[in-house]
Amino acid sequence: MNLIPIKRALLSVSDKTNLIPLAQTLVQMGCEIISTGGTRKQLDEAGISSIEISTVTGNPEAFGGRMKTISFHIESALLFDRKKDAQEAMDLGIAPIDLVVCNLYPFKKVLEQGGSFEELIENIDIGGPTMIRAAAKNFKYVTVLVDPTDYPSFIEESKSNAAVSLPFRQKMMAKAFNHCADYDAMIAVEMDKSLGQHSVRLAFDQGMSLRYGENSHQKAWFFREKKDTNSLFDFEILHGKELSFNNIMDINSALEALKGLDNSACSVVKHNNPCGLASGENQKDIIAYAWGGDSISAFGSIIAFNRPLELETAKFFQLDHENKSMRKFIEVIIAPAFSPEALTYLQQHKNLRIIRFNGQQLNQPLDYRFLNGSLLVQDTDQILMQDAKSVTGQNFDLDAHQDLVRFGLSAIRAIKSNSIVLVRRINNHLQLLGMGAGQPNRLIATKLAIDKAKENLKDLSEEERKEQLSAAVMVSDAFFPFEDNVELAAAEGIRNIVQPGGSIRDPQIIETCNRYQIAMIFTGIRHFKH
C-alpha cells in the first residue's frame, strides 16, 4: 500500500501549465491516459494518445459541457477499496484509476476580469471537485494533483519505479481538500455578495508553533494567509532563538511604524508601541536618534530598519564592548538586508533574533480583528491627512515643514490611543522626541509626551530646552475635547500643534491657541489605534 504504481490516469485541467511534460512522463511509465475536451485536444496536438472520457462513462458530454466526468464508472474507479472491494469492482466492470490530475474551472480569473454573474455561474466546477474529493478520500490507493507546480515533484517521485509513495499521496490529499475548500469559499462569498450580503471566509496554512504566547503558560501558533502575496509570515530568521507571540506582534508594530517614511528610517518598539522613531540620510545617526527617543524603554526592544543594515550602524549596539553593561540589549532586529560584516557582528549575541524582511512590501487593504467568536473588518489606515490647513492666527508653514508633520502623523498612526507625540528636526534628521500612548485621558497622554521630551532634553540649558520645545511639533491622534491640552502645551513652551479637528469645541480650542500664540493645523484625518 505504500508504493502504488500508476497504470491509469485521468487528466482534466483548465490550467494547462506543465501538462505536456507530465503526460509524457506518464506515457513513459506505460500509463493509460483518460482525458476530456480541451485537455485531450492539447494532448493530441503534442502527439500524446488518450482515451476520451465518454468511452469510460458510457455517456456523451452533454448540456454544453455541464455533464462530462460525473458518472458511476469514474467515481467508482476512484473510490473503491483496492483490497476489500476488489471482487465487487471486477464484477461491476470497474477498472481502477490511480491518478487524477485536475484543476478547476477558472472562477477566480473570470471574477478578477469582471465577468458577469452568468459567466461566473458557468465557471462553477461540479465534476472537478467530485473527482478531486473522490481521489483524495481514497488516497491510500489514488494520487491526486491539483497544482501544476507539484508536477515536477510527482515526476521525481515516480521516476524510479513508476509508483508513488504513501507520504506523497497523503500530502497531495491534504492539498486537494484545501484546494476545493478555498474554491468553494470564494464562490460562496461572491454568491453572498450577489444578494447584497457581506461574508468573509479566510484561509490560513503553514502553521508554526511559537515559543509561547503573550505569557509563558500560553501556547501559540503563527499562520500564513493563503491568498496573501506579501505576508509578514514570509520573514526570514537568520539567527537567534525561537520567536514568541509578543515578538511577532512587536515585529509587526515596528514595521508599521516605518510605513510611509521615504528616507532611511528606524523604529524602536516596546510593548507594541514605538518608543523611538527617526528618519534621515545617515543610518548610523538615525539609530542613535531613534534609541534616544526613550533609551530606558529601548532595553529589550525590537528594532526595525527600512534600508539594508551596515556594519557601522550595527556597531551602535556595542555588542563586543569589554564592559558588558555598555552592550545594548535588544530582542529582535529587522532589516531588508544585512551586509555580511553587519550580520557577523550581530551574531555575537547568540540569542538576538536577526530577521531579514522588507516591510515596505506590506500593503494590506483590510484590517481584521478577531473578538470572541466575532470578526471586525475595516480598511487599513493609509491616509495621513486630508485638506490640511492652518486654523490659527499664528501661521504654520505647512509646505516648509511637510516632512516633519508627515513624520509625526506616521508615528501617531502606529501608537495606541489615546496618544500624543512630540517630533522635532535635528541635524537634518527627524526624531520622535516624546510620546504618551494608550491613555484613557488625553491630558495624561499630553503630559507624558511632554515629560519624556523634557527628559530627553535634560542635558541642554533651560534656554536651549525651551528653544527645542518651541520648534517641535505636537501631534494628537484625535481632536482635543477641551482647552486643557492646549493650556498644558503652552505652559511648557509648545508652539506648534497638529490635530485632526472635528470637535464641537474646535472654536474654543482655536481661540485658546490664539491667546497663547500657538499655531495649529487641522489635518482632517483621525488616527485612533485600539
N, C-alpha and C positions, 0 to 999 in steps of 0.2 A: 504493500500500500504506500510505502514511502516514495518509491520511484514508479511513476505511471508513464508508460510510453504514449506518444501522441500518434495515433493511427488515423484519426478522423477529426477534422476541424471545421468549424462554421465561422465564416468571415462575413460580417455585415457592418460596414462602418460609414459614417458621414464624413469624419475627418480621415482622409486617406494618406496622411503623413506616414512615411516609412512602411507603407503597406506592401510594396513590391519586394523589398529585401526580406520581410517577414515571410511572405508567401513563397519566395524562392527557397528559403531555409526549410519550410515545411515540405516542399517538393523533394528536396534533397534527403529529407528524413523518410521519404516514401509515404507521406501522409496524403490521404484523400481530402480534398477541399470542397466544401459546400459553400455557395455564396449567393448573394442576392443582387438584383438590379444593377445600380451604379458600381458597386464593388466588383461584380462579375465582369462588367464591361471593362473596367480598368485592368483586371487580371487578364482578360482576353487580349487586350492591346499589348500587354507585356509578354504574351505567349505562354501564359500560365493557365493550364486547363483546370476547370472546376465544374462541379455539378450544380445545376440550377436547383434552388431550394424546393421548387414545386415538385420536383421528382421525388423528394423525400416526404413532403407533406401530403402529396397526392391531390393537392388543390392548387388552382392557379392564383397568381397575385390578383387581388380584387379591390374594388372600391377606390380606385386611384392610388393604390399602394397602402391604404389603411390596413388591409389584411395581407400579410405576407409571411411572417415567421411563426405566428401563433398557431400551434397545432398539437394534437395529441402525440404525434410521432416525434416532433422536435423536442418538446418539453420532457417527454418520457425518456428520450435518448440522453438527456442531460441529467435527469433526476433519479433514475433507478439505481438502487444499491447494487454495485457490481458483483457482490457475493450473495447477499440474501435474495436478491430479485433476479438473479441471472437466468433461471429457468423460465420464469414468467415473461421476461423480456424476449427470450428466444421464442416462446410460444406465440407472443404478440407480434413477432417480426420486427422488434426494435433493435437496431444496431447502435451501439454507444457512440456518443460524440465526446471526444476527450478534451477539446479546446474550443472556447468561444472567444472570438475577437470582435468586440462591439463597442462603439461609442455612439452616443445618442443623437437624435435629431438636433440641429443647432439652434435650440430655443434661445439661448443667451445671445448668440450672434444676431439673430433676427430682432431680438429685443433692443440690442445696442444700436442697430441700424434703423430703429424707429419703425419697425414693421407694424402693420395694422393688427387689430385684435384677431381678425380672421386668419391672418398669416401666422400669428402666434399659436392659435389653436391647431393649425395644421402641422406645426412643428413641435407638438407634444408627442413624444415617442411612447408607444404602448408595447409593441413587440420586443423592442430592445431591452427595456428594463425587465421584462418577463424572462428573456433568455439569460440576461446577466444574473438575475437573482437565482434562477434555477441552477446555473452553473456554480455560482458562489455557495449556495446551500450545500451542494454536493462536492465541495472542494476536496474531499477525501479521494475523489477519483477524477475530478474535472478541473482544468485550468481555465481561468477567465482573465482576459486582458482588456482593460477599458482605456488605457492611456498609451498613446504611441511612444512616449518616452520610455516605457517599460519593454518595448520590443527588443532592444539590444540585450537587456538582461535575460529575457526569455531565450533569445538565440544562444547566448553564452551558457545559460543553464542547461539547455537541451542538446548542446553541441556534442557532448561526449557519447551519450548512448540513446539519443532520441527520446529521452524521458525527462520528466520534471519531478523535482523533489517535493515532499510534503511541506517543508517550511516555505518554499517559494509559492506553492499553491495557496497556502494559508495567508501569506502576505497579500497576494493578489485578491483573495476573497475579501479581506477587510477593505481593501481599496475599492473594490467593486460595490460593496454595500454603501460606502461613503459617497461614491460617485452617484449612485441612484438617489441617496438621501438628499444630497446637495441639489441635484436636478429637480427633484420633486418640491423641495423647499423654495427654489427660485420660481417655479411655476405657481405654487400656492400664493406667494407674496404678490405676484403680478395679477393673479385672478382676484385676490382681495382688493387690489388697487382698482381693478375694473369696476368694482362695486362701491368704490368710494371709501373703502375701509383701509386702515393702516395696520400692517402686521410686520413683525421683524423675526427673521429666522437666521441666527448666527451659527456658524460652524467653526470650531477650533480643533486643531490637532497638534501633533508633535509635542505633547505634554511632557514636561520635565519636572522632576521633583526638586524643590529648593531646600536650602539648609534648614530653614524653619520659617514660620510665618511672622506676623508682626511681633509675636512673643515666642520664646523658645519652646513653649509647650504646644504651640500650634503647628500642625503640618501645613505645607503649602506647595502649590504647583504653578507652573508657568506654561501658557499655551500660546500658539500662533493662530491668528485668524486666517482661515484658508484662503479667502479671496484677496487678501491684502498683499500688494506688491512691495510695499515699503513698511515692513513691520519692525517694531522695536525688538521683537524676538530674534531678529537676524544679527544682532550684535555678536562680535567675536571676542571671546575671552582669551587673551594672550598669556595671562599669568595670574596667579593668585588663587586663594581658596574659593570654595563654593559660595554662590550668592544666596542671599536671603530675600524674603518678600520685601522687607524695608529697603534693601539695597536697590532692587529694581524700581520700586516706587520713586526713590530719590534720583536714580539714573534718569528716569523719565522727566522728573521735575527739572533736573539740571539741563537737559537738552531743550525742554520747553522754554526755559529762561533765555536761551540763546536765539530763539526763533525771531526772525525779522531784523537781526543785527547784521549789517552788511560788512562792517570791518571785522578784523580779528577780535575775538571776544572770549571771555572766560567766566564761568559761573561757579559759585561755591554754594552747595546746598546742604542744609542740615534739617532733619525732620520735615522734609518735603517743602521747605521754603528756601529760596535763595537768600542767604545772609550776606553774600558778596557777589558783585557783578561789575565787570569793567569791559571797556571796549576801546580800541585804538589801533595803532600800527605796529607797535613793538610788543611782541608776545611776552617777553621777559618782564616788561613793566606792567603789562596787563594783569598777570598773575599776582604781582605784588599789590596792585590796587584792589583787585578782587578780594584777595586774602585780607587786606587792610580794612575792608568794609566791616568785618567783625572777626578779628583774629582769634578771639576766645572761642566763639561758636564754630569757627573753622576746624577746630580739633575734631578729628574723626569724621570729617565731611566727605562729600562726593564732589569731585571737580570735573568739569566738562569744558572742552575747547571746541571751537568750530573751525580750527585750522590744524594741520599736521603739527605735532609736538616736536620741538627741537631740544637738543641736549641742554642748551643754556637755560631754557625755561624749566626743564626737569630739575636742574640743579638748585632751583629755588627752594625745593623741599629739604635740601641738605641731608639726604639720606646716608651720606658717608661721613658726616661730621663726627669727629672723635668724641665730642661731648654729646651723649645721646639725648640730653634734654633739649638740644638745639634742633634735633631732627623733627620735622613736621609730620605728624601722624594723620594720614588720610586713609579712608576705606577703599575708595574706587577712584580711578582716573580714566576719563573717556576722551578720545580724540579721533578724528577721521583717519589718522595715520600717525606712526611714530618713526622718527629716524632710528636707524639701528643703534646709534650711540645712546639716544634717549631711552630706548627700550632696555638696553643693557643696564643703564644706570638705575632705572626704576625697579628692575628685577632684583636689586639688592634687598628690597623689602619683600621677604618671602610670602607674606600674606596679602600684599597690596594687589587688588584686582585691577588689572590693566585691560581695558576694553577698547577695541577698535570699532568705531561706528560713526557714520556721518549723519548727525542729527538733522542736517539741512534737508535730507530727503523725506523727513516725516511731514506729511501734509494731510492728515485725516480730516475728511469733511464733516464727520459726525462724532459726537462725544457721548459715550454710553455710561450710565451709572446703574449698577445692579443694587436693588434695595429690597431685601427680604421678600423674595418671590415676585418682584416687580421690576420694571425697567424704565428709566428715564432716558430720553434721547433728545439731544439738541445739536444745532450747528456748533462747530468749534468757534472759539472767539478769535477771529482773524483780522478784524478791522480795528486799528489802533485809535483813529479819531475820524470825525466826520464834520465838516463845516466848522473847523476850529476857529475861534475868534476871541479877540481881546474884549473884555466887557467892563473894564475899569478905566478911570481917568489916567491912571499911571500906565503908560503904554508898555507892552511887552513885545519886543521884536521877534515875532514867531519865525520869520524867514531866517534871521540870523542864528536862532537857537533851535531850529527844527530838529537837528540831530540829537540834542540834549533832551528835548521834550519826547521824542520818539523812544529814546533810550529809557527815560523814566516810565513811559507807558508800557514798554516791553517788560520792565521789571515788575510793575504793579500787576500786570496781567498774569504773572507767574506766582504771585504771592497770595496766600489765603486771606480772605476778607474777615472783618474789616481791615483795610490796610492803607498805610501811608508810607511813602518813600521820600527821601531827600537825595537828589542826584546833583553832581557838580562836574564841571570841566576842570581838569588839572593836567598841565603839561601836555596839551593836545590829546588827552585821553578823557574818557567818560567813566565816572565811578558812582556806584551806589554808596552813598555816604552814610545813610542810616535808614532803618526800616522798622515799622511796627506792624506785626502780622497777626491775623486770626483773632482780633479783639471784638467782643460784642459791643463795645463802646468806642466810637471813632475818636473821641477826645483822648482816650488812653493810647490808641494807636498813634495819634499825632505826637503825644508826649514821648512815647517810646522811640519813635523815629528821630525826634529832635535830640533826646538824651544820647542816643547812640552816635549821632553825628557830632555832638559836642565832645563825647568821649574820644572819638577818632581824631578830633582836632585839639586834644588837650595839650599837646606839645607846642602849640602855637601861642603867641602872645594874645591877650584879650582883643586887641585891635585887629590882629590878623584873623582870629577866630570869627569875629563879627563880620569881617570882610568876606570870608568864605561862606558864611551862612547867608549873607546878603546876596551873594552871587549865585547861590544854589537855587534849585527849583524843587518845590514841594509838590508831590503828585498824590492825588487821592483816587482810590478806585471807584468811589461813588460820590454823590453830591454831599455837601455839608448841610445837615439838618438845622444847625444852629450857628450863631456867630462865635461861639466859644473856641472853635478850632482856629479861626482866623485871629482871634484875640491872643491865643497862646502863641501862634506863629509870629505875630507882630512883636510880642514881648521878647521873643528870642532872636529878633533881627531878620526873620524870613521876609523877603520882599517879592517873591515870585511864587505863585500858586497855580497849579493846573488841576482842574477837576471837570467832570462831565457836565455839571449843571443839571437842571431839571427839577429842582425843589420848588415848592410853593413859596419858600423863603429866600429864593435867589435874590430878589431886590434888596432884602436886608443884608444878605451876605455881601453883595456888591457895595452897598453903602458903607459897610464896616471896612471893607478893603480900601475904599476911597479915603475913609477917615484916617487909616494908618499908612496911606500911600503905598499900598501893596498892589502889584499888577496881578491880574487874574485872567486866565484863559479858560474858556469853556470848550471842551472837545466834542461834546455831543454823543459820546460813547462811554457807557459804564463798563467796568471790568471786574465785576464780582467773581470770586473764585471760591466755591464752597467745597 
